[in-house]
Amino acid sequence: MHNSFPPSICKAGNRSPEEVDRRRHAVMAELREIHQLQLEGKWDSKTWNGFGKGKLHNGVAAGKVHEEVAS
């Protein structure tokens, strides 16, 4: 039988509840950061293209978010 789910979904099934929670919190922190950038008028296509790659253009706070997501 062929698995119709993408590999990322299959991998998620192998994570512990603690790992799922940690990653969920990291994603929520990233979304809060995006929202703050939007409120400050600093969110544009250039920022979007670098997001998730450690290339946000707003300084220290973005670096902290990416460190958490990467860990």
N, CA and C atoms as a LAMMPS dump frame, in Angstrom:
ITEM: TIMESTEP
0
ITEM: NUMBER OF ATOMS
213
ITEM: BOX BOUNDS ff ff ff
-5.0000000000000000e+02 5.0000000000000000e+02
-5.0000000000000000e+02 5.0000000000000000e+02
-5.0000000000000000e+02 5.0000000000000000e+02
ITEM: ATOMS id mol type element x y z
1 1 1 N 0.835 -1.179 0
2 1 2 C 0 0 0
3 1 3 C 0.881 1.244 0
4 2 1 N 0.538 2.202 -0.828
5 2 2 C 1.322 3.43 -0.961
6 2 3 C 0.912 4.441 0.099
7 3 1 N 1.895 5.028 0.759
8 3 2 C 1.633 6.061 1.758
9 3 3 C 1.419 7.383 1.04
10 4 1 N 0.262 8.007 1.218
11 4 2 C -0.048 9.245 0.509
12 4 3 C 0.356 10.496 1.277
13 5 1 N 0.924 10.342 2.471
14 5 2 C 1.333 11.503 3.253
15 5 3 C 2.754 11.907 2.898
16 6 1 N 3.013 13.213 2.871
17 6 2 C 4.387 13.665 2.634
18 6 3 C 5.31 13.202 3.759
19 7 1 N 6.609 13.091 3.493
20 7 2 C 7.567 12.633 4.515
21 7 3 C 7.515 13.441 5.8
22 8 1 N 7.289 14.752 5.711
23 8 2 C 7.275 15.574 6.924
24 8 3 C 6.156 15.155 7.873
25 9 1 N 5.023 14.751 7.324
26 9 2 C 3.915 14.302 8.171
27 9 3 C 4.258 12.954 8.8
28 10 1 N 4.869 12.07 8.039
29 10 2 C 5.252 10.763 8.571
30 10 3 C 6.253 10.919 9.71
31 11 1 N 7.223 11.823 9.544
32 11 2 C 8.227 12.043 10.578
33 11 3 C 7.591 12.586 11.848
34 12 1 N 6.576 13.413 11.703
35 12 2 C 5.921 14.009 12.873
36 12 3 C 5.309 12.935 13.76
37 13 1 N 4.871 11.834 13.186
38 13 2 C 4.279 10.755 13.958
39 13 3 C 5.27 10.048 14.862
40 14 1 N 6.553 10.229 14.604
41 14 2 C 7.592 9.579 15.399
42 14 3 C 8.122 10.457 16.523
43 15 1 N 7.547 11.627 16.733
44 15 2 C 8.025 12.547 17.773
45 15 3 C 7.309 12.291 19.085
46 16 1 N 8.039 12.519 20.165
47 16 2 C 7.445 12.392 21.496
48 16 3 C 6.502 13.567 21.733
49 17 1 N 5.552 13.421 22.655
50 17 2 C 4.659 14.544 22.978
51 17 3 C 5.434 15.783 23.432
52 18 1 N 6.544 15.571 24.128
53 18 2 C 7.361 16.706 24.58
54 18 3 C 7.983 17.44 23.394
55 19 1 N 8.471 16.68 22.417
56 19 2 C 9.067 17.29 21.225
57 19 3 C 8.005 18.045 20.424
58 20 1 N 6.83 17.469 20.309
59 20 2 C 5.738 18.146 19.599
60 20 3 C 5.4 19.455 20.298
61 21 1 N 5.313 19.44 21.625
62 21 2 C 5.031 20.662 22.386
63 21 3 C 6.123 21.702 22.195
64 22 1 N 7.378 21.273 22.258
65 22 2 C 8.496 22.205 22.1
66 22 3 C 8.449 22.873 20.73
67 23 1 N 8.225 22.077 19.715
68 23 2 C 8.161 22.631 18.355
69 23 3 C 6.942 23.533 18.183
70 24 1 N 5.835 23.167 18.786
71 24 2 C 4.634 23.999 18.698
72 24 3 C 4.893 25.358 19.332
73 25 1 N 5.537 25.359 20.491
74 25 2 C 5.864 26.625 21.162
75 25 3 C 6.819 27.461 20.311
76 26 1 N 7.772 26.806 19.653
77 26 2 C 8.715 27.523 18.793
78 26 3 C 7.993 28.169 17.611
79 27 1 N 7.068 27.433 17.02
80 27 2 C 6.303 27.986 15.896
81 27 3 C 5.45 29.159 16.358
82 28 1 N 4.831 29.027 17.522
83 28 2 C 4.021 30.131 18.044
84 28 3 C 4.883 31.366 18.3
85 29 1 N 6.096 31.178 18.797
86 29 2 C 7.004 32.312 19.014
87 29 3 C 7.342 32.976 17.679
88 30 1 N 7.553 32.162 16.666
89 30 2 C 7.855 32.691 15.34
90 30 3 C 6.671 33.492 14.799
91 31 1 N 5.468 32.972 14.984
92 31 2 C 4.276 33.691 14.526
93 31 3 C 4.084 35.001 15.276
94 32 1 N 4.382 34.997 16.584
95 32 2 C 4.3 36.254 17.353
96 32 3 C 5.296 37.274 16.816
97 33 1 N 6.485 36.804 16.462
98 33 2 C 7.506 37.694 15.908
99 33 3 C 7.043 38.279 14.575
100 34 1 N 6.466 37.455 13.725
101 34 2 C 5.936 37.934 12.446
102 34 3 C 4.868 38.988 12.691
103 35 1 N 3.964 38.713 13.61
104 35 2 C 2.893 39.66 13.916
105 35 3 C 3.461 40.989 14.39
106 36 1 N 4.465 40.936 15.256
107 36 2 C 5.079 42.173 15.746
108 36 3 C 5.71 42.955 14.595
109 37 1 N 6.389 42.259 13.698
110 37 2 C 6.982 42.928 12.537
111 37 3 C 5.902 43.578 11.676
112 38 1 N 4.767 42.891 11.521
113 38 2 C 3.664 43.464 10.755
114 38 3 C 3.148 44.731 11.421
115 39 1 N 2.983 44.694 12.739
116 39 2 C 2.497 45.866 13.468
117 39 3 C 3.453 47.046 13.331
118 40 1 N 4.742 46.763 13.271
119 40 2 C 5.755 47.812 13.163
120 40 3 C 5.999 48.245 11.719
121 41 1 N 5.299 47.611 10.775
122 41 2 C 5.48 47.946 9.366
123 41 3 C 6.804 47.473 8.797
124 42 1 N 7.399 46.456 9.405
125 42 2 C 8.71 45.955 8.978
126 42 3 C 8.623 44.618 8.247
127 43 1 N 7.426 44.186 7.941
128 43 2 C 7.251 42.883 7.298
129 43 3 C 6.968 43.117 5.819
130 44 1 N 7.893 42.69 4.954
131 44 2 C 7.704 42.843 3.519
132 44 3 C 8.204 41.586 2.814
133 45 1 N 8.184 41.602 1.494
134 45 2 C 8.577 40.399 0.751
135 45 3 C 10.033 40.025 1.016
136 46 1 N 10.889 41.008 1.234
137 46 2 C 12.293 40.719 1.517
138 46 3 C 12.422 39.992 2.859
139 47 1 N 11.68 40.463 3.854
140 47 2 C 11.675 39.812 5.163
141 47 3 C 11.115 38.4 5.035
142 48 1 N 10.007 38.261 4.311
143 48 2 C 9.367 36.958 4.139
144 48 3 C 10.336 35.965 3.518
145 49 1 N 11.067 36.372 2.489
146 49 2 C 11.993 35.462 1.805
147 49 3 C 13.102 34.97 2.719
148 50 1 N 13.468 35.76 3.721
149 50 2 C 14.534 35.346 4.622
150 50 3 C 14.041 34.646 5.869
151 51 1 N 12.731 34.674 6.111
152 51 2 C 12.208 34.11 7.342
153 51 3 C 12.372 32.601 7.345
154 52 1 N 12.748 32.063 8.493
155 52 2 C 12.967 30.625 8.608
156 52 3 C 14.359 30.202 8.17
157 53 1 N 15.142 31.17 7.686
158 53 2 C 16.498 30.869 7.233
159 53 3 C 17.517 31.64 8.063
160 54 1 N 17.074 32.246 9.164
161 54 2 C 17.972 33.021 10.005
162 54 3 C 18.374 34.341 9.39
163 55 1 N 17.573 34.854 8.455
164 55 2 C 17.942 36.07 7.744
165 55 3 C 16.94 37.201 7.945
166 56 1 N 16.217 37.187 9.027
167 56 2 C 15.293 38.293 9.282
168 56 3 C 16.079 39.578 9.456
169 57 1 N 15.454 40.675 9.127
170 57 2 C 16.148 41.956 9.116
171 57 3 C 15.815 42.82 10.315
172 58 1 N 15.354 42.243 11.403
173 58 2 C 14.961 43.081 12.535
174 58 3 C 15.825 42.876 13.769
175 59 1 N 16.939 42.211 13.656
176 59 2 C 17.889 42.188 14.751
177 59 3 C 17.814 41.018 15.701
178 60 1 N 18.095 41.295 16.964
179 60 2 C 18.319 40.293 17.996
180 60 3 C 17.111 39.403 18.247
181 61 1 N 15.922 39.963 18.306
182 61 2 C 14.726 39.167 18.61
183 61 3 C 14.536 38.058 17.588
184 62 1 N 14.733 38.36 16.323
185 62 2 C 14.584 37.348 15.281
186 62 3 C 15.613 36.243 15.456
187 63 1 N 16.829 36.605 15.813
188 63 2 C 17.863 35.603 16.038
189 63 3 C 17.487 34.647 17.14
190 64 1 N 16.884 35.165 18.208
191 64 2 C 16.452 34.312 19.316
192 64 3 C 15.373 33.341 18.868
193 65 1 N 14.427 33.814 18.054
194 65 2 C 13.368 32.934 17.546
195 65 3 C 13.992 31.821 16.725
196 66 1 N 14.911 32.16 15.845
197 66 2 C 15.516 31.146 14.988
198 66 3 C 16.38 30.169 15.773
199 67 1 N 17.035 30.633 16.826
200 67 2 C 17.808 29.721 17.668
201 67 3 C 16.89 28.692 18.31
202 68 1 N 15.726 29.121 18.779
203 68 2 C 14.777 28.209 19.417
204 68 3 C 14.241 27.202 18.411
205 69 1 N 13.893 27.681 17.218
206 69 2 C 13.356 26.786 16.198
207 69 3 C 14.41 25.775 15.775
208 70 1 N 15.65 26.212 15.661
209 70 2 C 16.724 25.329 15.206
210 70 3 C 17.129 24.302 16.257
211 71 1 N 16.923 24.609 17.533
212 71 2 C 17.386 23.694 18.581
213 71 3 C 16.472 22.513 18.787
